[in-house]
């Protein structure tokens, strides 16, 4: 869910996507599994929520998949 209608913002994609972006700012290009592991070290996030976050970030053109099949920030 993008914005929860209850009082738990930590369940929102907006909130969880911030952790994905934070890790991508440290290293602008990472493999999918490396990125997941780095995010998981910071916040306990399921793989399904992680993928939804990447989907959301891709849709709003913040991240992309490069030629090496790595996730990277759009420049």
N, CA, C and O of each residue as an XYZ file, in Angstrom:
300
protein
N       0.834     -1.166      0.000
C       0.000      0.000      0.000
C       0.881      1.231      0.000
O       1.878      1.299      0.720
N       0.515      2.178     -0.793
C       1.303      3.406     -0.883
C       1.201      4.228      0.385
O       2.208      4.514      1.032
N      -0.006      4.602      0.733
C      -0.247      5.342      1.972
C      -1.267      4.586      2.805
O      -2.421      4.448      2.398
N      -0.853      4.095      3.964
C      -1.801      3.336      4.779
C      -2.858      4.251      5.385
O      -2.598      5.422      5.659
N      -4.028      3.714      5.586
C      -5.081      4.509      6.202
C      -5.164      4.248      7.709
O      -6.100      4.697      8.371
N      -4.207      3.538      8.232
C      -4.121      3.371      9.675
C      -2.929      4.197     10.186
O      -2.411      5.045      9.459
N      -2.505      3.963     11.394
C      -1.464      4.808     11.981
C      -0.069      4.175     11.914
O       0.786      4.484     12.744
N       0.163      3.308     10.951
C       1.455      2.629     10.842
C       2.167      3.029      9.549
O       2.135      2.280      8.573
N       2.797      4.183      9.531
C       3.459      4.622      8.290
C       4.623      3.731      7.879
O       5.033      3.746      6.718
N       5.155      2.961      8.812
C       6.264      2.064      8.468
C       5.837      0.960      7.517
O       6.682      0.237      6.990
N       4.532      0.821      7.289
C       4.033     -0.161      6.331
C       3.857      0.421      4.937
O       3.501     -0.307      4.011
N       4.094      1.688      4.771
C       3.864      2.315      3.471
C       5.050      2.093      2.530
O       6.185      1.911      2.969
N       4.764      2.114      1.252
C       5.832      1.999      0.257
C       6.698      3.252      0.234
O       7.902      3.175     -0.012
N       6.091      4.395      0.487
C       6.857      5.639      0.541
C       7.975      5.525      1.577
O       9.137      5.819      1.295
N       7.608      5.102      2.751
C       8.560      4.984      3.856
C       9.645      3.953      3.544
O      10.833      4.229      3.705
N       9.240      2.786      3.104
C      10.202      1.725      2.827
C      11.066      2.037      1.612
O      12.222      1.616      1.551
N      10.528      2.758      0.661
C      11.323      3.153     -0.506
C      12.450      4.090     -0.131
O      13.471      4.149     -0.816
N      12.272      4.813      0.943
C      13.344      5.713      1.383
C      14.597      4.938      1.777
O      15.710      5.432      1.595
N      14.432      3.749      2.305
C      15.582      2.918      2.658
C      16.292      2.386      1.409
O      17.519      2.292      1.365
N      15.501      2.046      0.410
C      16.075      1.593     -0.860
C      16.880      2.726     -1.493
O      18.006      2.522     -1.947
N      16.300      3.907     -1.517
C      17.000      5.062     -2.086
C      18.249      5.427     -1.292
O      19.272      5.805     -1.863
N      18.156      5.312     -0.007
C      19.317      5.599      0.844
C      20.494      4.695      0.499
O      21.635      5.148      0.409
N      20.204      3.419      0.309
C      21.266      2.478     -0.056
C      21.793      2.733     -1.465
O      22.986      2.571     -1.722
N      20.932      3.122     -2.354
C      21.380      3.411     -3.718
C      22.199      4.695     -3.787
O      23.027      4.849     -4.684
N      21.984      5.600     -2.872
C      22.798      6.809     -2.844
C      24.213      6.513     -2.360
O      25.159      7.197     -2.751
N      24.359      5.516     -1.528
C      25.693      5.114     -1.065
C      26.495      4.475     -2.192
O      27.683      4.748     -2.358
N      25.836      3.632     -2.951
C      26.454      2.968     -4.085
C      25.436      3.021     -5.213
O      24.440      2.300     -5.168
N      25.652      3.839     -6.203
C      24.648      4.179     -7.209
C      24.198      3.019     -8.091
O      23.191      3.134     -8.790
N      24.913      1.924     -8.071
C      24.542      0.796     -8.903
C      24.835     -0.503     -8.140
O      25.972     -0.762     -7.746
N      23.794     -1.308     -7.942
C      23.942     -2.546     -7.182
C      23.077     -3.633     -7.802
O      22.044     -3.358     -8.414
N      23.515     -4.850     -7.634
C      22.674     -5.958     -8.084
C      21.436     -6.020     -7.194
O      21.439     -5.514     -6.072
N      20.406     -6.630     -7.696
C      19.138     -6.713     -6.973
C      19.313     -7.368     -5.604
O      18.815     -6.858     -4.600
N      20.010     -8.480     -5.566
C      20.179     -9.203     -4.304
C      21.092     -8.462     -3.332
O      20.851     -8.476     -2.125
N      22.132     -7.819     -3.845
C      22.990     -7.022     -2.976
C      22.229     -5.851     -2.376
O      22.363     -5.547     -1.190
N      21.442     -5.210     -3.197
C      20.642     -4.089     -2.717
C      19.655     -4.561     -1.658
O      19.497     -3.913     -0.623
N      19.003     -5.667     -1.908
C      18.063     -6.209     -0.920
C      18.774     -6.512      0.395
O      18.269     -6.179      1.467
N      19.921     -7.128      0.318
C      20.657     -7.471      1.534
C      21.083     -6.213      2.288
O      21.015     -6.181      3.517
N      21.513     -5.197      1.585
C      21.921     -3.949      2.227
C      20.740     -3.249      2.894
O      20.868     -2.709      3.993
N      19.610     -3.264      2.232
C      18.409     -2.667      2.825
C      17.962     -3.489      4.028
O      17.572     -2.934      5.055
N      18.017     -4.784      3.902
C      17.600     -5.679      4.986
C      18.482     -5.502      6.217
O      18.012     -5.691      7.339
N      19.740     -5.146      6.031
C      20.627     -4.892      7.168
C      20.203     -3.650      7.954
O      20.458     -3.549      9.154
N      19.566     -2.723      7.276
C      19.126     -1.493      7.931
C      17.724     -1.647      8.508
O      17.460     -1.247      9.641
N      16.837     -2.227      7.724
C      15.442     -2.365      8.128
C      14.951     -3.759      7.752
O      15.221     -4.262      6.661
N      14.236     -4.356      8.667
C      13.678     -5.676      8.396
C      12.527     -5.523      7.402
O      11.436     -5.073      7.753
N      12.793     -5.903      6.170
C      11.835     -5.719      5.088
C      11.712     -7.042      4.328
O      12.706     -7.727      4.089
N      10.518     -7.379      3.965
C      10.321     -8.626      3.217
C      10.698     -8.400      1.749
O      10.738     -7.267      1.271
N      10.967     -9.479      1.065
C      11.336     -9.379     -0.348
C      10.163     -8.841     -1.171
O      10.375     -8.107     -2.137
N       8.948     -9.190     -0.807
C       7.789     -8.700     -1.560
C       7.618     -7.189     -1.405
O       7.300     -6.505     -2.378
N       7.820     -6.665     -0.212
C       7.736     -5.214     -0.015
C       8.892     -4.527     -0.734
O       8.717     -3.454     -1.310
N      10.054     -5.134     -0.701
C      11.213     -4.591     -1.401
C      10.946     -4.478     -2.908
O      11.251     -3.455     -3.522
N      10.386     -5.516     -3.485
C      10.068     -5.505     -4.915
C       9.001     -4.461     -5.224
O       9.085     -3.773     -6.241
N       8.020     -4.339     -4.376
C       7.002     -3.300     -4.563
C       7.620     -1.902     -4.500
O       7.231     -1.009     -5.253
N       8.570     -1.724     -3.611
C       9.280     -0.440     -3.528
C      10.037     -0.163     -4.821
O      10.000      0.953     -5.340
N      10.714     -1.168     -5.334
C      11.429     -0.984     -6.598
C      10.466     -0.697     -7.742
O      10.746      0.138     -8.602
N       9.349     -1.381     -7.750
C       8.324     -1.115     -8.770
C       7.873      0.338     -8.705
O       7.786      1.019     -9.726
N       7.591      0.798     -7.510
C       7.146      2.179     -7.322
C       8.229      3.169     -7.777
O       7.936      4.133     -8.485
N       9.452      2.928     -7.375
C      10.554      3.825     -7.753
C      10.801      3.805     -9.263
O      11.171      4.821     -9.851
N      10.596      2.656     -9.876
C      10.733      2.563    -11.328
C       9.614      3.342    -12.029
O       9.861      4.055    -13.002
N       8.406      3.203    -11.535
C       7.261      3.881    -12.139
C       7.384      5.405    -12.084
O       6.948      6.102    -13.001
N       7.967      5.906    -11.026
C       8.125      7.358    -10.921
C       9.487      7.819    -11.461
O       9.894      8.966    -11.274
N      10.173      6.891    -12.133
C      11.428      7.149    -12.838
C      12.554      7.661    -11.942
O      13.269      8.603    -12.282
N      12.686      7.014    -10.797
C      13.778      7.332     -9.879
C      14.899      6.300    -10.005
O      16.074      6.634     -9.853
N      14.536      5.052    -10.281
C      15.528      4.001    -10.473
C      15.323      3.354    -11.832
O      14.258      3.457    -12.440
N      16.367      2.690    -12.288
C      16.300      1.966    -13.554
C      17.172      0.721    -13.458
O      17.969      0.571    -12.532
N      17.010     -0.146    -14.410
C      17.837     -1.337    -14.535
C      18.830     -1.051    -15.643
O      18.434     -0.776    -16.776
N      20.124     -1.113    -15.329
C      21.121     -0.774    -16.344
C      21.517     -1.990    -17.182
O      20.937     -3.067    -17.038
N      22.496     -1.812    -18.046
C      22.923     -2.879    -18.976
C      23.532     -4.078    -18.268
O      23.562     -5.178    -18.820
N      24.008     -3.877    -17.070
C      24.624     -4.974    -16.302
C      23.603     -5.658    -15.393
O      23.966     -6.431    -14.508
N      22.323     -5.365    -15.623
C      21.241     -5.917    -14.784
C      21.390     -5.519    -13.322
O      21.138     -6.317    -12.420
N      21.796     -4.298    -13.105
C      21.901     -3.742    -11.772
C      20.886     -2.613    -11.624
O      20.530     -1.940    -12.592
N      20.441     -2.431    -10.414
C      19.527     -1.329    -10.118
C      20.387     -0.089     -9.903
O      21.386     -0.132     -9.185
N      19.996      1.001    -10.523
C      20.746      2.246    -10.349
C      19.789      3.430    -10.316
O      18.650      3.345    -10.775
N      20.270      4.515     -9.772
C      19.483      5.748     -9.703
C      19.514      6.406    -11.069
O      20.556      6.468    -11.721
N      18.353      6.899    -11.493
C      18.294      7.643    -12.762
C      19.025      8.970    -12.581
O      18.920      9.621    -11.541
N      19.757      9.348    -13.601
C      20.470     10.619    -13.485
C      19.798     11.722    -14.252
O      20.278     12.855    -14.253
